[in-house]
Amino acid sequence: GVLAKQAATILCFTPELNIARSRALDYFEGVAAKTVPIFNWDKTERLEPVLVKFFEGLCAKLAFPLGPVITPNYLSDNGALVIKNHPEFACYRDIGFYLKLFLNPQTDYLPQTQQSSWRQRDAELNFAWDSERKMFKVKGYQGMFLNCRPRLKRGEMPPTHRFTPLASPSEYTKPYFAETEDDVLHMWDLPDFGSLDVGNAKALGQHDAELLLSYLTVPYMRVPLVLSFFSQQDRIHSLQSAKLQGVFDGVLFEP
């Protein structure tokens, strides 16, 4: 799922963290196989039929009214009958939204951690139903609109990862994708991964860059290949490059 895709690019430096990650993914995968999600904020802000069905089942037991005007308020209004009688629903709603929000690969729409004036109550989510556009709007952090999916201009490529995939060859061949060895071999100009301190030399020549990018296209096998690549005396000095240090870390510590 989305969580597994985004977690795959997070550097895990300890075995315990890798085990915790695997167990969390196993848990969510097991839950997803048995249940139907009612909050799909990463796909739409509209009132989905599965959520309407949930409210219909709940309100039928409690004799709460339903309708196109009333039903959306059961999610957005903390004083409405559902949340008033089941306050835990607001907690599940907010947790589900925050989970989707933090998985949004477009970080421009996330609260910036550099902002020092955030207070605990700024993290409270405010849901509102737009009756004209038939969609929910969510605000937090002093009136900031929050979105769980990328907002793109026409022709703009969507971001794919929340965290930079340091071991992905496509990260270094932008704007071109390099998913296989053939993709690398058909490129005319390959990245040099920056300059070194000695004589403004490039970190890697075209031949070595081709080798390294080709190794990155084979998951798991790339670990011994990249280790062998940098173990050579004529290449180990290239690890002065910050980009190559990132590649090295990604190969070893990305799950």
N, C-alpha and C positions, 0 to 999 in steps of 0.2 A: 504494500500500500504506500501511501504518501509518506507516512512516518518512516518506513523502512528506506525509502528512496532518499529522504533528507538525512537520516541518521547515518547513511553509508558514507557520507563525506565529512563526518566529524572525527577528528583525530582522537583515538583512544590509546592512551599511553600506559595503561595498566590492565592486566588480565581481569581484575575485578570489574572494571568498567565495561569491558567487552561482554562479560557474563551477564551483568545487569541489563545491558542493551539487548542481548539475545533473549533474555527472559521476558522483558517488556514487550518485544516484538512478537514473541510466541503467544503471550497473553492476548494482545490485541487481535492477532490473527485468529485465535480461537474464538474470541467474542464475535468477530466479524462474520465467521462462518455460521453462527447460530442466530444472529440478530439482524434487524434492519435498522440502520441509523435514522433518527428523526431530525438531526441537525446536520445539514450539508452546506455549511457556510462557505466552504472552499469551492462550491459549484454554483450556488445561487443565493440571492438575498430574498427570494420570494417565499410565499407560504406554500410549502410543498404538500401534495396529497397525503403523504405518509404522516406528516405532522397533524394535518386536519383529522385524519383517522384516529390518531392518538387522542386528540382532544374530544372527539366524538365518543370514544369508549369511556373516557374519564367522566365527561359531563353527563353521559347517560346514567351512570351509577349515582351521581350526586344531584341530578335534576337541575343542572346549570343550563342556561340558555345558550344557543348556538346561532350562527349566522355570519354572513360575509363581513359584517361590521364588527360583531362582537368577538368572533373567534381569533383574529389576529391580536386583539388586546390581551388575550390570555397569555401570550408570550411576552408582549412588550410592556404591559402595565403591571408593576409590582403590587398595585392595590386591587387588581382584579380578583375575581373569585378563586381562580385556580391557584395563584401564588399565595393568596391570603390563607387558603386552607391547606396548601401544600408548599410551604416556603422552600423546601428542599429542591423544588423544580427550578427555582431561580439559580440556585447553586450549580445544578447540573447544566443549565443553559449557559451560564457564564464560563464554567470549566470547558465545556465543549467549544465555545467560541474562542477562548484563549488558546486552546490546543490548535485549532485551525489557523488562528492568527499567527502563531509562532512558526507554523509550517509554511507560511506564505513566502515564496522565494524573492518577492519584490520588497526589499527592506525599506524602500522610500516611504512606505505607508505604515511603518512601525514606529512606536514611540522611541525617540532617540535617547540613549542612555547618557549622553553628554549633558542632558538637561538636568541641572542640579536642583531645580525647584519642585520636582515631583514629590508629592506627598502620598501617603497610603490611600487616602480617599480619592485621589485622582485616578486610581486604577479601577474605580467602580464603573461598570458598563451601564450605559443608558440606551435602551432600545426604544425605537419609535416606529410606528407604522405609517408609511406614506400611502394614503388611500388613493391618490391619483395615479401613482406609478405602480401600485400594488407590490410594494417591496418594503423590507425592513431597513432602517438606517441605525447604525450603532455609533455612539460617541463615547469618548473617554479622554482622560488626560487633558482636562481643561478645554473641552469642546472639539477635540480632534476626531475627524471621521476615521473609523477603523475598517479595514477591508481584509478579508481572509483569502482573497485571490488577486492575482496581478491585474492592474489597471493599465492597459496598453493603448498607445496611439496607433493609428492606422499604419500598417506596414512594419510595426515594431516587433522584434522577436521576443517571445516571452522568456523570462529567466527560468532556469531549470532547477537550480539548487539554492537552498537557503545559505549554505556555507560553500566556500570555494572548493571545488573538487581538485585538490592538488595533484592527484595521481591520474587525472584524465588528460589524454593527449589533446583533446579539443580545447582545453583551457589555454593551451600555448599556441594554437594554430588559428585563433579567431581572426576573421569571421568564418573560417572554414571548419567543417566538422571532420574529425579524424577518429573513426571508430574501429577501423581495421588497418592492417598493415598495407593493404592496397591503397587506402586513402592517403597514407603517409608517402608512399612511393610515387604517387602521382602529383605531389606538390612540387612546384618549381622553387619556391623560396621557403626555407625552414627557419625557425627562430634560433637565435644565437644564445639566448638565456642570459643576456647582459654582458658586461665587461668585467675584466679582472683588474686587480690593482697594478699588475706588472705590465708596463708598456701599452696600456689601453687594449690589451688583447681580448678577443671575444672568448666567452666561457667555453663555447663549443663551436667547432666547425660544422659545415653542412653534413659531412659524412657521419660524425658522431651524433649530431642532432637527429639524423635519420634513424640511427641505431636506437637511441634512447626512446624516441617517440614510438618506434615499432615495438619495443619492449613493453611500453605502457598500454598497448592495445590488448595484452593478454593477462587478464586478472589471475592472481595467485602465482602464475609462472613468472610474473614480472619481478617478484621479490628476489629470487636468486639471480635473475638476469641483470637487474639494476645493481645489486650488490657487486656482482662480478664486473660490471661496467665501470663502476667508480673505484674498484680496487686496483686498477691498472695505474702504474706510476705516472703515466703521461696524462691521466684524467683526474686523479685525486685532488690536484690543486684547483680544479674547476669548481669544487664545492665552496670556494670563496663567494660564488654567486648566490645571492639571497634566493633567487628563483630556483636554482638547483637544490638548495637546501630544502625549499618547500616541496619539490618533487620527491626528494629522498624521504622526508617525513611522511608525505602522503602515501608513498609506496609501502612503508613499513607499518604505519599506524592507522591508516584508514581501514575500517573493517572489511 
